[in-house]
Each structure stands twice: as C-alpha cells, then as structure tokens.
Amino acid sequence: MQRRFKIVLEWNEEEGGYTVTVPALPGCITQGDTREEAVERAQEAIEGFIEALKIIGKPVPESDVEIAEVQVNVS
C-alpha cells in the first residue's frame, strides 16, 4: 500500500543544503545538498522510519498533517 507524506525542506544558510523533516513522523529527519537529493533522501528516511515502527510494534500514523502558508508584513 502506498502512502503520501508531506515533507518540509529548510535551506541551511550556514552549511548549505537542505534539512528535511516529516511532520507526521516526529524524529524523521534527513538532509541533502540539493533539493532533489533532499527529497530522495526523505523518501529513504520515511521508508526506514516506517520499517523501524513495524519492528518495534508501533503503528504507522494513519493521517498526515495539513500544511498551510501565511504571509505577514515585517517592518
């Protein structure tokens, strides 16, 4: 069964590259030098995280999170 998970890519100013987190899977974090590499590594990290959940007998979360974007003025 395929599942979709939202990922958050954050540019790391100090070291370059992207840090990736998976909000629906707290603690599932990876990184990549390019956006493409970060997304690929996120998929691998999610697969590994889910496999670890199964091994320790924990359920895979049924639902993902909803992500919205807001815009604010900064003076």
Secondary structure, 3 states (H helix, E strand, C coil): CCCCCCCEEEECCCCCCEEEECCCCCCCEEEECCHHHHHHHHHHHHHHHHHHHHHCCCCCCCCCCCCCCCCCCCC
